[in-house]
C-alpha cells in the first residue's frame, strides 16, 4: 500500500526533523509521538478513519477541535493536558507550512485553533529551613544515603531540571577550581553552572567512593540496577526524604513536592538574596529573562518590601481604644450571647 502524505510527513517530522534539526529532547519527541498516537486512535475509533488511509486533507480545524473535546470529555483530561496536545499539533503544522507551501492556508486554519484558558498555578518552593530539613534526612552511614545527599544537593545547588540531572555523566563534572557542572537542557543547549563548596565536597567524595573519576562516559547517578537514574526515580527519592523531614522537622513543609520544586527554591533564594535576574536566567538556562521574571512576580516578601520602601503609608496609625483594654468588659461581651 502506498503511504499517504500524512504518513510521510509525520514520519519525517518525528524521525528526522525533531531530533536532527531542532535538537528536541527524547522526552519532547515522546510527548509529540503520544499526541499523534491518541489522535490516530480517535480518528479510527470515533471517526472511522483508519491510520493507513488518513491524509492531510482529512485533518482540518474541525477534526482537531473534536479531538480536543474528546480528550476532555471522553478521556477526562484537564485543560492543561488538552493544551499540551494542541501544542504538539500546532508544532507539526508549523513545520508543514515550510514543507508543503501549497497547504499554507490549511495549516493556518489549524494553527488558529485556540488554547484553553487555565487557572494560574501557584509556584511552590521551599524555604531555606525547608531545604536544610530535607537535606538532613539521607543516612550518610550508607552508600545509598551518601548518593542521595550528593544528588539532592546538586539538584538544588545547580537549579537543574530533573531530566538534566538524570542525563549527567561523569565527564560533565569539572572538579578543578572553579568547580562547575555542565548541564544539557532543552534543545540540547549546554550551560556551565558553578556549585558551592559543600556540594563540591559531597560530589568529590561520591566520585571517589564509586571510582568514577576516570569513567567519563558513565552516568553520574545510577539506580540499584546500575542503570541511569530516571525522573521517576528522582521523584521517588525526594518523596521518601520529604516524608521523613515532615515527621521530624518543625519547618513548614508541603505535603508533596516535585523535583522541579527544588529548582524553583534555588531561584527564589537567589532572588531574595539580591542576585540579578540575568544571572538567575543563565543559571536556570532560560532563553529569555522574561521567563525568569515569574520568580519576581511570585515572591510576596519582595513585593511587600518594595511597597514599604516606596513611600510612607498615608493611612493614620490608630491607638487601641480604652474599651479594648478593659478585661472585665471584654469577658462580659464574650459571654453576652451564651
Secondary structure in CASP SS format (residue, H / E / C, confidence):
PFRMAT SS
TARGET T0000
AUTHOR 0000-0000-0000
METHOD secondary structure of the structure
MODEL  1
X C 1.00
X C 1.00
X C 1.00
X C 1.00
X H 1.00
X H 1.00
X H 1.00
X H 1.00
X H 1.00
X H 1.00
X H 1.00
X H 1.00
X H 1.00
X H 1.00
X H 1.00
X H 1.00
X H 1.00
X H 1.00
X H 1.00
X H 1.00
X H 1.00
X H 1.00
X C 1.00
X C 1.00
X C 1.00
X H 1.00
X H 1.00
X H 1.00
X H 1.00
X H 1.00
X H 1.00
X H 1.00
X H 1.00
X H 1.00
X H 1.00
X H 1.00
X H 1.00
X H 1.00
X H 1.00
X H 1.00
X H 1.00
X H 1.00
X H 1.00
X H 1.00
X H 1.00
X H 1.00
X H 1.00
X C 1.00
X C 1.00
X C 1.00
X H 1.00
X H 1.00
X H 1.00
X C 1.00
X C 1.00
X H 1.00
X H 1.00
X H 1.00
X C 1.00
X C 1.00
X H 1.00
X H 1.00
X H 1.00
X H 1.00
X H 1.00
X H 1.00
X H 1.00
X H 1.00
X H 1.00
X H 1.00
X H 1.00
X H 1.00
X H 1.00
X C 1.00
X C 1.00
X C 1.00
X C 1.00
X C 1.00
X H 1.00
X H 1.00
X H 1.00
X H 1.00
X H 1.00
X H 1.00
X H 1.00
X H 1.00
X H 1.00
X H 1.00
X H 1.00
X H 1.00
X H 1.00
X H 1.00
X H 1.00
X H 1.00
X H 1.00
X H 1.00
X H 1.00
X H 1.00
X H 1.00
X C 1.00
X H 1.00
X H 1.00
X H 1.00
X H 1.00
X H 1.00
X H 1.00
X H 1.00
X H 1.00
X H 1.00
X H 1.00
X H 1.00
X C 1.00
X C 1.00
X C 1.00
X C 1.00
X C 1.00
X C 1.00
X C 1.00
X C 1.00
X C 1.00
X C 1.00
X C 1.00
X C 1.00
X C 1.00
X C 1.00
X C 1.00
X C 1.00
X H 1.00
X H 1.00
X H 1.00
X H 1.00
X H 1.00
X H 1.00
X H 1.00
X H 1.00
X C 1.00
X C 1.00
X C 1.00
X C 1.00
X C 1.00
X C 1.00
X C 1.00
X H 1.00
X H 1.00
X H 1.00
X H 1.00
X H 1.00
X H 1.00
X H 1.00
X H 1.00
X H 1.00
X H 1.00
X H 1.00
X H 1.00
X H 1.00
X H 1.00
X H 1.00
X H 1.00
X C 1.00
X C 1.00
X C 1.00
X H 1.00
X H 1.00
X H 1.00
X H 1.00
X H 1.00
X C 1.00
X C 1.00
X E 1.00
X H 1.00
X H 1.00
X H 1.00
X E 1.00
X E 1.00
X C 1.00
X C 1.00
X C 1.00
X C 1.00
X C 1.00
X E 1.00
X E 1.00
X E 1.00
X E 1.00
X E 1.00
X C 1.00
X H 1.00
X H 1.00
X H 1.00
X C 1.00
X E 1.00
X E 1.00
X E 1.00
X E 1.00
X E 1.00
X C 1.00
X C 1.00
X H 1.00
X H 1.00
X H 1.00
X H 1.00
X H 1.00
X H 1.00
X H 1.00
X H 1.00
X H 1.00
X H 1.00
X H 1.00
X H 1.00
X H 1.00
X C 1.00
X C 1.00
X C 1.00
X C 1.00
X C 1.00
X C 1.00
X C 1.00
X C 1.00
X C 1.00
X E 1.00
X C 1.00
X C 1.00
X E 1.00
X C 1.00
X C 1.00
X C 1.00
X C 1.00
X C 1.00
X E 1.00
X C 1.00
X C 1.00
X H 1.00
X H 1.00
X H 1.00
X H 1.00
X H 1.00
X H 1.00
X H 1.00
X H 1.00
X H 1.00
X H 1.00
X H 1.00
X H 1.00
X H 1.00
X H 1.00
X H 1.00
X H 1.00
X H 1.00
X H 1.00
X C 1.00
X C 1.00
X C 1.00
X C 1.00
X C 1.00
X C 1.00
X C 1.00
X C 1.00
X C 1.00
X C 1.00
X H 1.00
X H 1.00
X H 1.00
X H 1.00
X H 1.00
X H 1.00
X H 1.00
X H 1.00
X H 1.00
X H 1.00
X H 1.00
X H 1.00
X H 1.00
X H 1.00
X C 1.00
X C 1.00
X C 1.00
X C 1.00
X H 1.00
X H 1.00
X H 1.00
X H 1.00
X H 1.00
X H 1.00
X H 1.00
X H 1.00
X C 1.00
X C 1.00
X C 1.00
X C 1.00
X H 1.00
X H 1.00
X H 1.00
X H 1.00
X H 1.00
X H 1.00
X H 1.00
X H 1.00
X H 1.00
X H 1.00
X C 1.00
X H 1.00
X H 1.00
X H 1.00
X H 1.00
X H 1.00
X H 1.00
X H 1.00
X H 1.00
X H 1.00
X H 1.00
X H 1.00
X C 1.00
X C 1.00
X C 1.00
X C 1.00
X C 1.00
X C 1.00
X C 1.00
X C 1.00
X C 1.00
X C 1.00
X C 1.00
X H 1.00
X H 1.00
X H 1.00
X H 1.00
X C 1.00
X H 1.00
X H 1.00
X H 1.00
X H 1.00
X H 1.00
X H 1.00
X H 1.00
X H 1.00
X C 1.00
X C 1.00
X C 1.00
X C 1.00
END
